[in-house]
Amino acid sequence: MRPCFTLSLLACGAPVLLGAQNVRVNMEPWREPILMDTLRQNHDVDIPPAKVYEATLKAFAALDVPVGNTAGNLGIIASERFTRFHVFAGEVLSRAFDCGDGPTGKFADSYRVEIAVVAYIEPRPGGGTRLGLASIASGRDPTGPYRYPKECASTGRLELRILDRVKSLATE
């Protein structure tokens, strides 16, 4: 089943809710929706918010992060929940997410990993922009359909790659 997204209501089991203050993502390993705001890494950049917003959309595309929902008036860009296997953004998945280790290595590199990424663009008092980035994932062993997914934490590398790409795109 393909996940559905809305800006205000949970329709058809939508895994993401956007709001003025929060973005919540439903993923199977967690009993409650994940408040993505609590995972965000904030970065201050001396670039106008409109340029950062456009550059973030381009950075998502360049790093193979599908954009599902945008709320430009709120400065939020959210990916759809998407799945990757082995490789994401040109690197092995374990560079971006830690799903634990097993006898054959890092689970992120051998599991089917479901990912959500959110960017928050806010004007800073006095000029510039605060760019908040958050990501979360879950991994499922592909060897059987009834394997329960594992929680995967961000290593922070994806967020830093997005930040670097945004800075370079916004100053071109």
N, C-alpha and C positions, 0 to 999 in steps of 0.2 A: 504494500500500500504506500503510495506517495504521500509524504507529509503535507499538510495544508497550513497556511500562515494567514493571520489577520492582524490588523493593527489594534483592534480593541477587544474582540471576543474570541473565545475558543470555539471555533466551528470545526466539525469533523475531527476532533481530537488534536487540534493545532498545537504543535510543540513550542511555539514562540509567541509571546505577547510583548508588544511594544507599548510603552507608555512614557509619559514625561519624565519619570524618575527611574523606571526599571525595565529590564528585559528579562523575561523568565523563559527558561528552556526546559522542556520535559525530555528526559532521557531515561531509558529503562533501568539502569542500575540504581537510580536514586528514587526514593519514595515520593519526594516532594519536588516541585519545579526548582531548578537552579536559578538563583538570582544572579545574573551575569555581572551586574554592577559590583558585586562583592569580589569578583575575580579580576576586575579591570586594573590594568597598569596604565597610569597616567603619564603623559609626556608633554611637556610644554615646548611649542615651536613658535618661532617668530614669523609666522606666515598667516595671512588672513584666513578666517574660517571657510569662506567659499572656495578658496583654492585648495585647502586641506580636504574638504568634502569631495571635490572632483578628483583630486589625486588619490584619495582613499578608494574610490570606486575603481579607478584604473589599477591601483595596486592589488586590489582583490582579484581583478581579472588576470593580471600578470602572474599572480601566484596560484591561480586555479581555485580561487575561493568563490563559489557561486553566490551571487547576491539574490536574496529572497525577498527581503523587505527593506524599504528605506522610508525614513520619516525625516525628510529634509528640514521641515520646520522645527523638528526636535533635535536635529543633528545626529540621527542614529542610522547606521547601516548594519543590517543583520544578514548573515548568510542563511540559506536554507540549511536544515540538517542534511548533510551529504556524507557519502561513504567513500572511503579510499582503502586500497589494499596495497601494502608494501611501500608505495611511494606517494608523497604529497609535496607539492611546491618544489619539485625537483630534488627532493632528499628522501631518505628512508624515514618512515613515520616516527621512529623512535627519537629522531632529532627534535620533533615538535611535541610529542606526547609520551608520557611515561605510564604504561599500563602494567608495569611489573615485569619480572623476569621468570623464565622457566628453564628447563633443562636444555632447550635448544637456543636460548637467547632471549632477547627482548620481545615481549608479547606484541607490542605495537608493530613490529616488523613482520609478524606472521598472522596477525588477527585482521579481521574486517573491522575497520575503525570508522565509527560514525562521529562526525565533527560538527560543532557550531562555533561561529566566530561573530563577534559584534564589535563595531567601532562607534565611539561616542565623540562627536566633534562639538566643542563648546568654545565660545569666545572668552578670552581671558581679559579681566579688567586691565586697562592700560594698553591693550593691543595684543596681537598674536592669538594663538589657539591652544587649547588643551585637547590633546588627542588621547582618548582612553581606548584601550584595546583589551579584549577578553576572549578567551577560547576555552573550550571544554570538549571532551570526547569520551566515548565508551568503545571498548573493543570486545569483539565476539570471536571465539574460536571457530574457524570455518569448517572444522572436521565433523560437526554434527549440528542439526537444526535445533536441538534442545539445550544447547550450552547457554548458561546465563552470562550476560555481558559483564565485563569488568569495568570499573571506574578508571578513567585515564586523566591524569593531570597534565596541564600544559607545562612544558619545560621553559617557556618564555621565548624560545627561539623564533617561533612563528610571529609573535607580536613584534619582536625587534626587526624581523625581516620586513614586515608590513611598514613599520615606522621608517626604516631606511628607504624603502621604495617611495613612500609618501613624500618624504623630504626631497628626494631627487626629482620626482615628478612635479612637485609643486613649485620648484625653483627653476624649472626649464623655461 
